[in-house]
Amino acid sequence: MRQISLLILLIAMAAVAPTASATDAPRYNVLLIMADDLRPAMGCYGDAQARTPHLDRLAARGVRFDRAYVQYPVCNPSRTSMLTGTRPEHNGVTGNGTFFREKMPGIVTLPQLFRQHGAAAVSYGKIYHAGLVEGDTENRLLDNGKSWDEAKMFRPTKLSNSGPRRNLTGGKLKWCEVADLEGGDDDQSDGQTAVQAIAAMERFAGKPWFIGAGFHRPHDPFVVGKRYVAQFPAGSLTLHRDPADATPLFKQSLGGGAFEEAFKQFDDRDRMDFLTHYYAGVTQTDAQVGRIMEAMDRLKLWEKTVVIFVGDHGYHLGERGWWNKNTLFDRSCRAPFLLVAPGVKPAVCRSLVEFLDIYPTVAALCGLTVPSTAKGTSLKPLLDDPARTIHESVLTHITRGPNASGSGLRTDRWRYIEWSDGSAELYDHDRDPEEWHNVATDAAHAKTLTDMKARLAARR
């Protein structure tokens, strides 16, 4: 009887024991840096208008993925997909109003995986998409206590009535307000994110860690420091102009709603204000990344840390008259992705990759077993040989209201878009890299259209 009681006690102890031991701790630390609404508007991606010296320096240390695609071109679904390793059309998170634990209560997120193996995990700024609310609700939406030991989102500085400020849409969409603020970076939320991330690096010396640093800029409202706006004087930026015969952005049944109507009201002053403050916001984020890189230098962390930098999706800056994300064109679906890791040689990778691949890649680099729920593919083969191919196609999903949805499939040459009403679009990147002309009804491409339709069906 005593032996049975002892056996029961041992089983109970095993049930509450830590899921990992010191011997299977992560091989490296992880620093995940995210910028909100950042398309590849960076010098290292060939954008001559951008001012991003620190991000360019970071890219030179590791692998720059030139064709990295998100699984949903909106903040919450994209971040949820990347950090859980699941697709939006499968996990049910297809909007900014759904907390992923409501759909996947038991999912093991990427930072949670590191916590399970003994690492400290902390998040500052916007890593998960969460409303800036007080108390327990904020902790819950930031997944504090599950993904993170500590998670904090800092409140953006409120727009001042005294400074240069203009609502671009007559008060209908307040996110278009712009403000050139006085004061230092630490007066703003993104400066606080950098401060706290650096302090965490110092605090966790000798202990494995996973630190998330999420910056709000260049997301609207465009609250940026004057010194960053001053780097883009009049004449330094050029407004985009669509070709006259460009395929329309939206079909009538899948319109852009209030956003589309607001953008139609823009004049060139509005457009230039928007463009200037977007690029100034990129430069402001670049400066915060530079502060973190200086801390990495000072603390000698490069040989101990995997660094991931991403924008959470792409963005239109006037292409097709659109000043936002949430489309299935490359401008919205393609985002910057830099990876720096010990032993990984600097390179440029042109292979198609998905943000879904980040979870298994980071886990593999750090010697951790990837949960079966994570559906991406490790990019380690591309780190050894950037010319290799691991995906013949990449997939992005989107919804339009409660009854319409679309899928975008990108191959090396083609972009195929299929909507829930059965309509389709086809763009030839060899001849039309900006996707101006839909050739889905061109008889010369009938075979390609059939092939792409079959590929999409197979991916689903």
Protein Blocks (a to p, Z undefined) as FASTA:
>chain_A
ZZmmmmmmmmmmmmmgcfbdfklgcfbdcdddddehiacbdfklopakbccfklmmmmmm
mccdfbbcdfbdcfklmmmmmmnopafklnopabfkbcfklmmmmbccfklmmmmnopac
ddehjfbdcdddehjllmmmnogoilpmbdcddddddddfkbccddfkgomammlpccdd
edjfklpmklmmmmmmmmmmmmmgoiacddddddfblcdcddddfklmmmmcghiaccdd
ddfklccfbdfklcgkjmlmmmmmpcfklmmmmmmmmmmmmmmmmmmmmmmmmmmmmnop
mlmcccddddfbdcdehiahiacehiabfklmpccdddddehiacdddfbdcdfklmmmm
mmmmnopacdfklmcdcfklmmmmmmbcfbfbdcddddehjkbccdddddfkbccdddfk
opacdddfklmmnopaccklgmklmmmmmmmmmmmmmmZZ
